[in-house]
Amino acid sequence: MFHMFLSDPVVWGSMLGLGLVVAICAYYVYLFLSHSQDQTN
């Protein structure tokens, strides 16, 4: 069953797309948290 997942290009495309979406979401969470802290000069 895992051989089917590893050899199917549709599964690779879906995993790549999901990984890209998760990476973008993580970047925006980091961006929001880093800019929402108090900036004391």
C-alpha positions as a printed NumPy array, in Angstrom:
array([[ 0.   ,  0.   ,  0.   ],
       [ 2.855,  2.402,  0.767],
       [ 4.408,  1.557, -2.596],
       [ 1.267,  2.929, -4.259],
       [ 1.57 ,  6.164, -2.295],
       [ 5.247,  6.546, -3.156],
       [ 4.834,  5.814, -6.855],
       [ 1.662,  7.821, -7.571],
       [ 2.391, 11.324, -8.903],
       [-1.054, 12.539, -7.818],
       [-0.2  , 11.75 , -4.194],
       [ 3.143, 13.553, -4.54 ],
       [ 1.395, 16.607, -5.987],
       [-1.167, 16.639, -3.21 ],
       [ 1.468, 16.287, -0.514],
       [ 3.567, 19.01 , -2.09 ],
       [ 0.551, 21.324, -2.283],
       [-0.434, 20.644,  1.311],
       [ 3.138, 21.167,  2.466],
       [ 3.27 , 24.482,  0.641],
       [ 0.016, 25.654,  2.232],
       [ 1.207, 24.628,  5.712],
       [ 4.536, 26.399,  5.166],
       [ 2.791, 29.607,  4.075],
       [ 0.448, 29.431,  7.083],
       [ 3.381, 28.917,  9.449],
       [ 5.189, 31.883,  7.892],
       [ 2.178, 34.149,  8.361],
       [ 1.754, 33.011, 11.973],
       [ 5.431, 33.817, 12.605],
       [ 5.051, 37.179, 10.866],
       [ 1.945, 38.042, 12.904],
       [ 3.518, 37.016, 16.204],
       [ 6.765, 38.856, 15.535],
       [ 4.996, 42.082, 14.591],
       [ 2.361, 41.962, 17.332],
       [ 4.904, 42.198, 20.154],
       [ 5.558, 45.576, 21.764],
       [ 8.294, 47.479, 19.983],
       [ 9.961, 49.473, 22.768],
       [12.715, 51.844, 21.698]])
